[in-house]
Amino acid sequence: MLDWFLLDFGRLASAAPKSRGDKDYAQRVKRHAMSSTLPILLSALAMTLIVGFRYLLTSGLFAWATERKYPGLYAKLRPQIGREIYWSLLSAAIYGIPAGIVAWGWNERGWTLVYTNISDYPLWWWPVSVFLALFAHDTWFYWTHRWMHRPKPFKIAHAVHHASRPPTAWAAMSFHPWEAITGAVVIPALVFLIPMHISALALLLTIMTVMGITNHMGWEMFPRWMVNGPLGNVLITATHHQRHHDEYRGNYGLYFRFWDRLCGTDLGLGRFAHDRTESDNSQLA
């Protein structure tokens, strides 16, 4: 981004006349700025609409799946769901603006390390780049999330997310704008740091979206053998994140249990309200 700015500034400067009396120079600078501003704004708007539509589509799909598997689970939560959708659509704009700016720069100016020719890097780099991006995102999320549970940041921002009791499939992006900013900068920053094929980036965004939704929807979609087995000791699923929402502490990670385990904040797996009810009913029977 800086290289592009310096290159364009140098081109304008070289075009400037020796005399300061040239009135056309200011007009050329203004036209150059305007020629970039409108496309950037349109790109930011388009990305905001895409993020918002993606949220409504995927959250709606998992909410439908929830109703199919556990009829009535969200029946008494409609006012809460309305608030979740409101905050999530507001967050969509905050996520979409930086993403749209970076997307414009990648397409028009060659910003970022995203590449489209699969042969630009060895094939083994494709999965490695996805893992590195996931781990970097998880690291950022763990530490910012843990910080947001300090009293002042929690009261100012993170309380909006925890107002969902219990969270639903619509709560994945239900953030106060200040919290949304901390999440919105991650992927746009990573594409400047980690070379990624465009398909690897698409997979990263898909994982981010699906895990964000399913970790909040109030039931576990992964099989018990996975959640309670070796994979479940490494990966975070809804059962793990549910305990964070139940106890308001610990289990701060997003994808991996690495930082929670290393820092002593891993509380283990939680239980869902419908599981406790079914267990109580079976004991009574």
C-alpha positions as CSV (number, residue, x, y, z in Angstrom):
1,M,0.0,0.0,0.0
2,L,2.8,2.4,0.9
3,D,4.7,1.5,-2.3
4,W,1.6,2.3,-4.4
5,F,1.2,5.7,-2.6
6,L,4.8,6.6,-3.1
7,L,4.8,5.6,-6.7
8,D,1.7,7.6,-7.5
9,F,2.9,10.6,-5.5
10,G,6.2,10.4,-7.4
11,R,4.4,10.3,-10.8
12,L,2.4,13.4,-9.9
13,A,5.4,15.2,-8.6
14,S,7.4,14.5,-11.8
15,A,4.5,15.8,-13.8
16,A,4.4,19.1,-11.8
17,P,5.7,22.1,-13.7
18,K,8.8,23.9,-12.6
19,S,6.7,27.1,-12.1
20,R,4.2,27.3,-9.2
21,G,1.9,29.2,-11.4
22,D,0.5,26.2,-13.2
23,K,-3.2,26.0,-12.1
24,D,-3.7,22.7,-13.8
25,Y,-1.5,20.9,-11.4
26,A,-4.0,21.1,-8.5
27,Q,-6.7,19.9,-10.8
28,R,-4.7,16.9,-11.8
29,V,-4.1,16.0,-8.2
30,K,-7.8,16.3,-7.4
31,R,-8.9,14.3,-10.4
32,H,-6.4,11.5,-9.5
33,A,-7.7,11.3,-6.0
34,M,-11.3,11.3,-7.2
35,S,-10.6,8.6,-9.7
36,S,-9.6,6.2,-6.9
37,T,-12.1,7.4,-4.2
38,L,-15.3,6.3,-5.9
39,P,-14.1,2.8,-6.8
40,I,-12.8,2.3,-3.3
41,L,-16.1,3.4,-1.8
42,L,-18.1,1.1,-4.1
43,S,-15.8,-1.8,-3.2
44,A,-16.3,-1.2,0.5
45,L,-20.1,-1.0,0.0
46,A,-20.1,-4.2,-2.1
47,M,-18.1,-6.0,0.5
48,T,-20.4,-4.8,3.3
49,L,-23.4,-6.2,1.4
50,I,-21.6,-9.5,0.7
51,V,-20.6,-9.9,4.4
52,G,-24.2,-9.0,5.5
53,F,-25.7,-11.4,3.0
54,R,-23.3,-14.2,4.0
55,Y,-24.2,-13.7,7.6
56,L,-28.0,-13.8,6.9
57,L,-27.6,-16.8,4.6
58,T,-25.3,-19.0,6.8
59,S,-26.9,-18.1,10.2
60,G,-30.3,-18.6,8.7
61,L,-29.3,-22.0,7.4
62,F,-27.9,-23.1,10.8
63,A,-31.0,-21.6,12.6
64,W,-33.2,-23.7,10.3
65,A,-31.0,-26.8,11.0
66,T,-31.4,-26.1,14.7
67,E,-35.2,-25.9,14.4
68,R,-35.2,-29.3,12.6
69,K,-33.0,-31.0,15.2
70,Y,-34.3,-29.3,18.4
71,P,-37.8,-27.9,17.6
72,G,-38.6,-24.9,19.8
73,L,-35.0,-24.4,21.1
74,Y,-35.1,-20.7,20.0
75,A,-38.9,-20.2,20.5
76,K,-38.5,-18.0,23.6
77,L,-35.5,-16.1,22.2
78,R,-37.1,-14.0,19.4
79,P,-36.5,-10.6,21.0
80,Q,-32.9,-11.6,21.7
81,I,-32.4,-12.9,18.1
82,G,-33.7,-9.5,16.8
83,R,-30.9,-7.8,18.8
84,E,-28.3,-10.3,17.6
85,I,-29.3,-9.6,14.0
86,Y,-29.1,-5.8,14.5
87,W,-25.6,-5.9,16.0
88,S,-24.5,-8.5,13.5
89,L,-25.5,-6.3,10.5
90,L,-23.8,-3.3,12.0
91,S,-20.7,-5.5,12.4
92,A,-21.0,-6.5,8.7
93,A,-20.3,-2.9,7.7
94,I,-17.3,-2.7,10.0
95,Y,-16.0,-6.0,8.6
96,G,-16.8,-5.0,5.0
97,I,-15.2,-1.6,4.8
98,P,-11.5,-2.6,5.4
99,A,-12.1,-5.8,3.4
100,G,-13.5,-3.9,0.5
101,I,-10.6,-1.4,0.5
102,V,-8.0,-4.2,0.6
103,A,-9.9,-6.1,-2.2
104,W,-9.8,-3.0,-4.4
105,G,-6.1,-2.5,-3.7
106,W,-5.4,-6.2,-4.5
107,N,-7.3,-6.0,-7.8
108,E,-6.2,-2.6,-9.0
109,R,-2.8,-2.0,-7.4
110,G,-1.4,-5.4,-6.6
111,W,-1.6,-5.0,-2.9
112,T,-1.4,-8.0,-0.6
113,L,0.4,-11.4,-1.0
114,V,-2.7,-13.2,-2.4
115,Y,-1.9,-15.0,-5.6
116,T,-4.0,-16.6,-8.3
117,N,-1.5,-18.9,-10.0
118,I,-1.2,-22.0,-8.0
119,S,2.3,-22.6,-9.3
120,D,3.6,-19.4,-7.8
121,Y,4.3,-21.4,-4.6
122,P,5.0,-25.1,-3.9
123,L,1.8,-27.1,-3.4
124,W,2.7,-27.9,0.1
125,W,2.5,-24.2,0.9
126,W,-1.3,-24.2,0.3
127,P,-2.3,-26.1,3.5
128,V,0.6,-24.5,5.5
129,S,-0.7,-21.0,4.6
130,V,-4.2,-21.9,5.8
131,F,-2.9,-23.3,9.1
132,L,-0.6,-20.3,9.7
133,A,-3.5,-17.9,9.0
134,L,-5.8,-19.9,11.3
135,F,-3.2,-20.0,14.1
136,A,-2.4,-16.3,13.7
137,H,-6.2,-15.4,13.8
138,D,-6.7,-17.7,16.8
139,T,-3.8,-16.0,18.6
140,W,-5.1,-12.5,18.0
141,F,-8.6,-13.6,19.0
142,Y,-7.5,-15.3,22.2
143,W,-5.6,-12.3,23.5
144,T,-8.1,-9.6,22.5
145,H,-11.0,-11.8,23.7
146,R,-9.2,-12.3,27.1
147,W,-8.6,-8.6,27.3
148,M,-12.2,-7.9,26.6
149,H,-13.2,-9.8,29.7
150,R,-11.4,-7.2,31.9
151,P,-14.1,-5.2,33.7
152,K,-13.9,-1.9,31.7
153,P,-13.7,-3.4,28.1
154,F,-16.3,-5.9,29.0
155,K,-18.7,-3.2,30.2
156,I,-18.0,-0.9,27.2
157,A,-18.1,-3.5,24.4
158,H,-18.0,-7.2,25.1
159,A,-21.2,-7.2,27.2
160,V,-23.2,-6.9,24.0
161,H,-22.0,-10.3,22.8
162,H,-22.7,-11.9,26.2
163,A,-26.2,-10.4,26.4
164,S,-27.1,-13.5,24.3
165,R,-28.1,-16.0,27.0
166,P,-28.0,-18.5,25.6
167,P,-26.3,-17.6,22.3
168,T,-28.0,-18.7,19.1
169,A,-26.9,-19.3,15.5
170,W,-27.6,-15.5,14.9
171,A,-25.1,-14.4,17.6
172,A,-21.8,-15.1,15.7
173,M,-21.3,-11.5,14.7
174,S,-23.3,-9.9,17.5
175,F,-20.6,-7.4,18.6
176,H,-20.4,-3.8,19.8
177,P,-18.7,-1.7,17.1
178,W,-15.5,-1.4,19.2
179,E,-15.3,-5.2,19.4
180,A,-16.1,-5.6,15.8
181,I,-13.1,-3.4,14.9
182,T,-10.7,-5.8,16.6
183,G,-12.1,-8.6,14.5
184,A,-12.4,-6.7,11.3
185,V,-8.7,-5.9,10.9
186,V,-7.3,-9.4,11.2
187,I,-7.9,-11.0,7.8
188,P,-7.1,-7.8,5.9
189,A,-3.8,-7.6,7.8
190,L,-2.9,-11.3,7.3
191,V,-3.1,-11.1,3.5
192,F,-0.2,-8.6,3.7
193,L,1.8,-11.0,5.9
194,I,1.1,-14.5,4.6
195,P,1.2,-15.5,0.9
196,M,-2.1,-17.3,0.2
197,H,-3.7,-18.6,-2.9
198,I,-7.1,-17.2,-3.5
199,S,-8.7,-20.6,-2.9
200,A,-6.9,-20.9,0.4
201,L,-8.2,-17.5,1.5
202,A,-11.7,-18.7,0.5
203,L,-11.3,-21.7,2.7
204,L,-10.1,-19.6,5.6
205,L,-13.1,-17.3,5.4
206,T,-15.4,-20.4,5.2
207,I,-13.9,-21.9,8.3
208,M,-14.1,-18.6,10.1
209,T,-17.8,-18.2,9.2
210,V,-18.9,-21.8,9.9
211,M,-17.1,-22.1,13.2
212,G,-18.2,-18.7,14.4
213,I,-21.8,-19.7,13.8
214,T,-21.8,-23.3,15.0
215,N,-19.9,-22.5,18.2
216,H,-22.8,-20.3,19.2
217,M,-25.9,-22.2,18.0
218,G,-26.6,-24.1,21.2
219,W,-25.9,-27.7,20.2
220,E,-23.0,-29.8,18.9
221,M,-22.9,-30.7,15.2
222,F,-19.7,-32.7,15.4
223,P,-19.9,-36.4,16.5
224,R,-19.2,-37.3,20.1
225,W,-16.2,-39.4,19.2
226,M,-14.5,-36.4,17.7
227,V,-15.4,-33.9,20.5
228,N,-14.4,-36.3,23.2
229,G,-11.4,-37.7,21.4
230,P,-7.9,-36.6,20.4
231,L,-9.2,-34.0,17.9
232,G,-11.5,-32.5,20.5
233,N,-8.4,-32.0,22.7
234,V,-7.0,-29.7,20.1
235,L,-9.9,-28.1,18.2
236,I,-12.6,-25.9,19.6
237,T,-16.2,-26.7,18.9
238,A,-19.6,-25.6,20.3
239,T,-19.2,-27.8,23.4
240,H,-16.0,-26.1,24.4
241,H,-17.2,-22.5,23.7
242,Q,-20.6,-23.1,25.4
243,R,-18.8,-23.3,28.7
244,H,-17.3,-19.9,28.1
245,H,-20.8,-18.5,27.7
246,D,-22.0,-20.3,30.8
247,E,-19.2,-19.2,33.1
248,Y,-18.1,-15.9,31.5
249,R,-14.4,-16.8,31.9
250,G,-11.9,-19.2,30.4
251,N,-12.1,-21.0,27.0
252,Y,-11.2,-17.8,25.2
253,G,-9.9,-19.4,22.0
254,L,-11.5,-19.5,18.5
255,Y,-10.2,-22.5,16.6
256,F,-7.6,-24.2,18.8
257,R,-7.3,-25.0,22.5
258,F,-3.5,-24.2,22.4
259,W,-3.5,-20.8,24.1
260,D,-6.1,-21.8,26.7
261,R,-4.1,-24.9,27.7
262,L,-0.8,-23.0,27.7
263,C,-2.2,-20.1,29.8
264,G,-4.2,-22.2,32.2
265,T,-7.6,-20.9,31.0
266,D,-9.0,-24.1,29.5
267,L,-12.1,-25.1,31.5
268,G,-12.8,-28.2,29.5
269,L,-16.0,-29.0,27.8
270,G,-19.4,-27.7,28.7
271,R,-23.0,-29.0,28.5
272,F,-26.0,-27.6,26.7
273,A,-29.3,-26.9,28.4
274,H,-31.2,-29.5,26.3
275,D,-28.6,-32.1,27.2
276,R,-29.1,-31.4,30.9
277,T,-32.9,-31.6,30.5
278,E,-32.7,-34.9,28.6
279,S,-30.3,-36.3,31.3
280,D,-32.6,-35.3,34.1
281,N,-35.6,-36.8,32.3
282,S,-33.8,-40.1,31.8
283,Q,-32.9,-40.2,35.5
284,L,-36.5,-39.6,36.5
285,A,-37.7,-42.3,34.1
